Amino acid sequence: MKVKIISIHNQGNYENEYVLMRVQEDCNIGYYILADSTYTSDDKVSNKLRHTFWIPHKEVKKGDLVSVWTTTGSNTTVKNDNGETIHRFFWGLKMSVWNDEGDCAVLFELTSWQFFRAK
């Protein structure tokens, strides 16, 4: 994968929780979906996804940081105190996602997709 999850911050604190990722190779971050799952009784990741966030399309560079915040806000790109570029995306949810000890962040890299309108 060209992007790697490195940490989850402020779990359970709706306004301040976010997932932090590092870009391993230049890519478009819009080819990734972040999802919330749990672990099964045998300590494997469950296939039950509770929340998903398709990250908006944006070109990112190797070494950049990407953060996905649970709360609402305006997507931005800033430099941190170390001079690193951080792309901040906001999920727009009304409650905490990473609020249980058994929660698991899953990152999917998409190569193609299909959509079909349900009527």
C-alpha positions as CSV (number, residue, x, y, z in Angstrom):
1,M,0.0,0.0,0.0
2,K,1.1,3.5,-0.7
3,V,-0.4,4.8,2.6
4,K,0.0,3.4,6.1
5,I,-2.1,4.0,9.3
6,I,0.3,5.0,12.0
7,S,-2.0,5.9,14.9
8,I,-5.4,6.8,16.3
9,H,-5.6,9.9,18.5
10,N,-8.0,11.0,21.3
11,Q,-10.3,7.9,21.0
12,G,-13.7,8.6,22.3
13,N,-13.3,12.4,22.3
14,Y,-15.6,13.2,19.4
15,E,-14.2,16.7,18.6
16,N,-10.6,15.7,18.8
17,E,-10.3,12.1,17.6
18,Y,-8.5,11.4,14.3
19,V,-6.7,8.7,12.4
20,L,-3.1,9.6,11.3
21,M,-1.6,8.1,8.2
22,R,1.8,8.4,6.4
23,V,2.1,8.5,2.6
24,Q,4.7,5.9,1.5
25,E,4.6,6.7,-2.2
26,D,3.2,9.6,-4.2
27,C,-0.4,8.8,-5.0
28,N,-4.0,10.1,-5.0
29,I,-5.5,9.6,-1.5
30,G,-8.9,9.4,-3.1
31,Y,-8.2,5.8,-3.9
32,Y,-8.5,4.9,-0.2
33,I,-11.4,4.2,2.1
34,L,-11.0,4.2,5.9
35,A,-13.4,2.0,7.9
36,D,-14.2,1.2,11.5
37,S,-14.5,-2.4,12.4
38,T,-13.9,-4.5,15.6
39,Y,-11.9,-7.7,16.4
40,T,-13.5,-11.1,16.6
41,S,-13.2,-13.4,19.6
42,D,-10.1,-15.0,18.1
43,D,-8.4,-11.6,17.7
44,K,-8.9,-11.2,14.0
45,V,-10.5,-8.2,12.3
46,S,-14.2,-8.6,11.9
47,N,-15.8,-8.2,8.4
48,K,-18.6,-6.0,9.9
49,L,-17.8,-2.5,8.9
50,R,-19.7,0.1,11.0
51,H,-18.6,3.4,9.4
52,T,-16.7,4.1,6.2
53,F,-15.1,7.2,4.8
54,W,-14.1,7.5,1.2
55,I,-11.3,10.0,1.3
56,P,-11.7,12.8,-1.2
57,H,-9.4,12.9,-4.3
58,K,-6.2,14.8,-3.7
59,E,-2.6,14.2,-4.9
60,V,-0.3,13.6,-2.0
61,K,3.5,13.1,-1.8
62,K,5.7,10.5,-0.2
63,G,6.3,11.6,3.5
64,D,3.1,13.6,3.7
65,L,0.7,13.0,6.6
66,V,-3.0,12.4,6.2
67,S,-5.4,12.8,9.1
68,V,-9.1,11.9,9.0
69,W,-11.0,13.7,11.8
70,T,-14.4,12.3,13.0
71,T,-16.0,15.7,13.5
72,T,-17.1,18.3,10.9
73,G,-14.7,20.8,9.4
74,S,-13.2,22.1,6.2
75,N,-10.6,19.9,4.5
76,T,-7.2,21.7,4.6
77,T,-3.5,21.2,4.0
78,V,-1.1,22.7,6.5
79,K,2.5,22.4,7.6
80,N,3.2,21.2,11.1
81,D,6.0,22.4,13.4
82,N,8.4,20.0,11.8
83,G,7.6,21.4,8.4
84,E,5.7,18.2,7.3
85,T,2.7,18.6,5.1
86,I,-0.5,17.4,6.7
87,H,-3.7,16.9,4.7
88,R,-6.7,17.1,7.0
89,F,-10.0,15.5,6.1
90,F,-13.2,15.7,8.1
91,W,-15.7,12.8,8.2
92,G,-18.6,14.9,9.4
93,L,-20.0,12.4,11.9
94,K,-22.0,13.4,14.9
95,M,-20.5,10.9,17.4
96,S,-17.2,9.3,18.2
97,V,-16.0,6.4,16.1
98,W,-13.0,5.1,17.9
99,N,-14.7,4.9,21.3
100,D,-14.2,1.2,22.3
101,E,-11.0,-0.7,23.2
102,G,-11.9,-3.3,20.6
103,D,-12.3,-0.9,17.7
104,C,-10.1,-1.3,14.6
105,A,-9.2,1.1,11.8
106,V,-9.1,-0.6,8.4
107,L,-7.6,1.1,5.3
108,F,-8.7,-0.1,1.9
109,E,-6.8,0.7,-1.3
110,L,-9.1,0.8,-4.3
111,T,-8.0,-0.1,-7.8
112,S,-11.5,0.1,-9.4
113,W,-15.1,0.3,-8.4
114,Q,-18.6,0.1,-9.8
115,F,-21.7,1.9,-8.8
116,F,-25.3,1.3,-9.5
117,R,-28.3,3.5,-8.5
118,A,-30.8,1.7,-6.3
119,K,-34.4,2.6,-7.1
